[in-house]
Amino acid sequence: MGTKKMGSGWLKISSPEDLQKALTRMLNKILMCEDPVAHAGRFASLANAWTNAHRLFLEEEAIAKINQRLDALERK
């Protein structure tokens, strides 16, 4: 399932990858604003959230691969 735009610009977030996309959008808006330094605290908080979402995404991929290998071993 992916990020889906809802009616008034809302995004449906149903996975860590969706969250990363939404956070990236917000981070880019801060960087493009007139005075991004004024939003340094907000940027740092969002960057931390993005990092955690990315870590979760990578962990989910690793778990899926382990489960596939386990399933293959159990079928033998």
C-alpha positions, -999 to +999 in steps of 0.1 A: +000+000+000+014+034-008+009+070+002-024+082-011-035+118-013-067+123+005-092+151-002-077+183+011-040+175+008-039+149+036-018+119+031-028+084+042+002+070+060+001+032+064+038+022+064+072+035+075+079+043+038+047+065+036+059+083+068+093+089+053+077+104+022+055+127+043+085+137+065+106+144+034+079+167+021+079+186+053+117+188+056+119+201+020+093+228+028+114+240+057+145+240+036+128+261+009+113+286+032+127+321+035+145+315+068+151+278+073+174+284+103+144+298+122+129+263+120+161+244+130+145+228+160+115+216+140+138+204+112+160+184+137+129+168+152+115+158+117+149+146+106+151+123+137+116+110+130+126+103+093+157+084+105+136+063+129+111+056+101+139+046+077+154+023+104+120+007+108+116+003+071+150-014+068+141-037+098+108-047+081+127-056+049+152-077+069+125-095+088+106-103+056+138-118+041+144-139+072+108-151+071+112-161+034+144-180+042+127-197+071+097-207+050+120-222+023+139-242+050+106-255+065+094-267+031+125-289+027 
